[in-house]
Amino acid sequence: MLLASLCKQIQDQLTEEQRMEEGRRMFQIFAAKMFEQRVLAAYREKVAFERQQRLFEELEEEQRSLAEREANKAKKNEKKRLQKK
């Protein structure tokens, strides 16, 4: 009887330890997933920001190019106008 009681206590203690270990594992998995989500969100935000910056740079380059073409065109027209005189 005493041996059976002792075995039962050991078994209960073991299952309690197993439950605690399982709880720790579940928490670690949850924490890892949360961390992964935060890292992924930060990465996506960084990529979006970099793409936005590239678009701004492309727009600025396009505007500079357009302004340069307009200036060259005006210069050419002015040259033609002066040659006609």
C-alpha positions as CSV (number, residue, x, y, z in Angstrom):
1,M,0.0,0.0,0.0
2,L,2.8,2.4,0.9
3,L,4.7,1.5,-2.2
4,A,1.6,2.1,-4.4
5,S,1.0,5.5,-2.7
6,L,4.7,6.4,-3.3
7,C,4.5,5.3,-6.9
8,K,1.3,7.4,-7.3
9,Q,3.1,10.5,-5.8
10,I,6.1,10.0,-8.1
11,Q,3.8,9.6,-11.1
12,D,1.8,12.7,-10.2
13,Q,5.0,14.7,-9.7
14,L,6.3,13.5,-13.0
15,T,3.1,14.4,-14.8
16,E,3.2,17.8,-13.1
17,E,6.8,18.4,-14.3
18,Q,5.8,17.2,-17.7
19,R,2.9,19.7,-17.7
20,M,5.2,22.5,-16.6
21,E,7.7,21.6,-19.3
22,E,4.9,21.5,-21.9
23,G,3.7,24.9,-20.7
24,R,7.2,26.3,-21.0
25,R,7.5,24.9,-24.5
26,M,4.2,26.3,-25.5
27,F,5.2,29.7,-24.2
28,Q,8.5,29.6,-26.0
29,I,6.7,28.7,-29.3
30,F,4.3,31.6,-28.7
31,A,7.1,34.0,-27.9
32,A,9.1,32.9,-31.0
33,K,6.0,33.4,-33.2
34,M,5.4,36.9,-31.8
35,F,9.1,37.8,-32.3
36,E,8.9,36.4,-35.9
37,Q,5.8,38.5,-36.6
38,R,7.4,41.7,-35.2
39,V,10.6,41.1,-37.3
40,L,8.6,40.3,-40.4
41,A,6.5,43.5,-39.9
42,A,9.6,45.6,-39.4
43,Y,11.2,44.1,-42.5
44,R,8.2,44.8,-44.6
45,E,8.1,48.3,-43.3
46,K,11.7,48.8,-44.2
47,V,11.3,47.4,-47.7
48,A,8.2,49.6,-48.3
49,F,10.2,52.7,-47.1
50,E,13.1,51.8,-49.4
51,R,10.8,51.4,-52.3
52,Q,9.2,54.7,-51.5
53,Q,12.6,56.4,-51.4
54,R,13.5,54.9,-54.7
55,L,10.3,56.2,-56.3
56,F,11.0,59.7,-54.9
57,E,14.5,59.6,-56.4
58,E,13.1,58.4,-59.7
59,L,10.6,61.3,-59.7
60,E,13.2,63.8,-58.8
61,E,15.5,62.5,-61.6
62,E,12.6,62.6,-64.0
63,Q,11.8,66.2,-63.0
64,R,15.5,67.2,-63.4
65,S,15.7,65.6,-66.8
66,L,12.5,67.3,-67.9
67,A,13.7,70.7,-66.6
68,E,17.0,70.2,-68.4
69,R,15.3,69.3,-71.6
70,E,13.1,72.4,-71.3
71,A,16.1,74.6,-70.6
72,N,18.0,73.1,-73.6
73,K,14.9,73.7,-75.8
74,A,14.6,77.3,-74.6
75,K,18.3,77.8,-75.2
76,K,18.0,76.4,-78.7
77,N,15.0,78.5,-79.5
78,E,16.8,81.6,-78.1
79,K,19.7,80.8,-80.3
80,K,17.5,80.4,-83.4
81,R,15.8,83.7,-82.5
82,L,19.1,85.5,-82.3
83,Q,20.3,84.0,-85.5
84,K,17.3,85.3,-87.4
85,K,18.1,88.9,-86.5
